[in-house]
Amino acid sequence: MELEPGHLVAGRFRVVRFLGEGAVSAVYEAVDDVRGQHVAVKLLHRELSQNTEIVQRFEREAEAASRIGSEHIVLVHGAGASPEGRFIVLEYLDGGTLADLLRKRRPLPVEEAASLVVQLLAGLSKAHALGIVHRDLKPANLFLVPGPQGGPFLKILDFGASKLTNAGQALTRTGAMVGTPMYMSPEQIRSSDKVDPRTDVYAAGVILYESVTGKVPFDVRNAVELAFRVVSQDPPPPETHLPSLDPELSAVIRRAMSRDPDARFQTAAEMHEALCAWLQKHGIPLPPETRAAPAAAPTVVPTATPRAAPAASRSVRLVVVIGLGALLLVAAVVLALYVGVG
């Protein structure tokens, strides 16, 4: 049930308006009555509050994002549970996603696309240094707000599918896939619980490919066929769609999207360095690492005692969680196709 303007979440966050919802949570603009600042409140859907894995993912999102400490990661003020349900309090962002931008105009100028992905990689580098792999990078999870020089400043959203690689904590069931197939690496399609930071590098490559060409690498709507192509085929080189693309930038994209993880940039920092070098070589200013106004320091939101079961919410993102049955179907189709080819 959508909360009305004026409703108090946890007796503290006064709802201003409904912003949007996804498969797992709903997001509201609100005012923190204690600090007097605008925030975004993300509420887990009530009907999902008994799903242990989804609740753990929801809590993981707050934990992961709050640990990273990069201005390119959405700031988490706190999290808790209340009669309205489980919630996360985030910084309020005024802007739109990269997906919104690409719907309005595509392709982007190559310098604009490269500058945005440089910012994405800066945030990822901080996450990876802490052993956090995002696993669901896509244009819809990249939010653009005004930067210090008026250009877009990128914020990474939604760490609900993230994995702590150095803590031995994987919330993915064996045989399940987590992510959005169009941006998933081959190894992530095979097994989402056995990935490392290079899977985020692959996704960054796909995002750069799409941004500069206006096309996705594999324009396939069937999830099984898409999974087969990602695992078994190299995408068309980006210059297929954009013949004027600089060969050096094309090489960066193709390396990031290599099907062999060992042939990719091994870290987000390494790809960040390569893209920065390309920008500087072409006389393009590097994007700022910080916004003009520093973000407020995180605060811990006290957890109210729920009246009944822990609550509900949805989310401004779409995370595709494909169960074991779907994975087996993909495997069967891939095997059949390989046999047919042989």
LUMLUMDO-716046 format. One record per residue (C-alpha): residue in one letter; x, y negated, z. Coordinates in steps of 0.5 Angstrom, whole numbers, plus 500, padded with zeros to 3 digits. Each point is the difference from the previous one (the first is absolute). Layout:
<rs>
aXYZ ...
</rs>
This chain:
<rs>
m500500500 e503493498 l501496506 e497493500 p504493500 g501498507 h500507503 l506501505 v504506499 a503503506 g497494503 r506495497 f500500493 r494496497 v498502493 v500495495 r498504493 f500507497 l506500496 g500507497 e500508501 g503506497 a499508502 v503499507 s499493503 a497493499 v503494501 y498493503 e502493500 a500498508 v502495505 d504502506 d496497505 v507500505 r505498495 g495496496 q503502493 h497504494 v501507500 a498506496 v497506503 k500507497 l495504503 l500508499 h493503497 r496502506 e498507496 l508501500 s502499507 q499508502 n505501494 t507501504 e504500493 i497493498 v500497507 q507502500 r502497494 f496493502 e504500506 r506502496 e499493496 a500496506 e506503503 a504500493 a499493498 s501497507 r507503500 i503498494 g501492501 s500498493 e496494497 h499504494 i495505505 v494498502 l500498507 v497504505 h498496507 g497506503 a495506500 g495503505 a493503501 s494497502 p492501499 e501498493 g505506499 r507500499 f503494497 i507497498 v501492500 l504498494 e502493498 y495497496 l502499492 d497495495 g502502493 g499506496 t503507498 l505501495 a494505497 d496494500 l505496496 l501505495 r492501499 k501492498 r506500496 r504506497 p506501499 l503495504 p506496498 v506504501 e504495505 e493500504 a500507501 a507501501 s499495506 l494503503 v504507500 v506497503 q496498506 l496507500 l507503501 a502495505 g495503504 l501507499 s507499502 k498498507 a495506500 h505505497 a505498505 l496502506 g498507496 i493498498 v498502493 h493496498 r498506495 d494496497 l503494496 k496497495 p498493498 a493500504 n505501506 l504494498 f497493503 l503493497 v499494504 p503493498 g508500502 p504494502 q501497493 g493502498 g501506496 p497507503 f503503506 l499508500 k498503506 i499508501 l494503503 d497506502 f505505503 g495505502 a503505496 s507499502 k505505502 l505499506 t505504497 n505500506 a495502505 g498506497 q493498500 a496502494 l492499500 t499503494 r498507500 t504505496 g498500493 a496494500 m502494496 v499493502 g501494496 t497497493 p502505495 m502494495 y505498504 m503506503 s506503499 p501507497 e502503507 q495497504 i495503495 r503507502 s500498507 s498494504 d504502506 k506501497 v502493497 d505495502 p501493498 r502501493 t492502499 d499492502 v505498495 y497504494 a493497502 a504493500 g502502493 v493502498 i497493502 l506496496 y498504494 e493498501 s501493501 v505499494 t496504495 g493499502 k500508500 v500506505 p505505498 f495505499 d493498498 v497506502 r493500504 n500507501 a504502507 v502507498 e503497493 l503494504 a503505505 f503504495 r503495495 v503496506 v504507502 s502502493 q500494496 d504494499 p496494499 p501496494 p505495500 p498493503 e502497493 t495504496 h495495503 l504494500 p506500495 s503494502 l501502507 d508499502 p503507500 e503499506 l494499504 s497506496 a506504503 v498498507 i493502499 r502507497 r505502505 a495498506 m495505496 s504505499 r497507501 d506502504 p501497507 d507501499 a500495494 r496495503 f503494504 q501503506 t497495505 a496494499 a506496502 e504502494 m494499495 h499493503 e507498499 a500502493 l493496499 c503494503 a507501496 w495500494 l496494502 q507496501 k503502494 h494497496 g500493504 i494502504 p499498507 l500505505 p493500504 p500498507 e501505506 t496496505 r493496499 a500492502 a496501506 p503506505 a495505502 a497500507 a504505505 p496507500 t496500507 v497507503 v493500499 p497503507 t496506498 a493500503 t497507502 p495502495 r493502502 a499506497 a505503495 p506496497 a497496494 a499498493 s503496494 r502500493 s506497496 v502495495 r504506496 l498506497 v505506502 v499506496 v500506504 i500506496 g498507504 l504507499 g494502495 a502494495 l507502501 l499507498 l496498494 v506495498 a505506501 a495505496 v500495494 v507498500 l502508500 a495501495 l502495495 y508502501 v498507498 g496497494 v506496498 g505506501 
</rs>
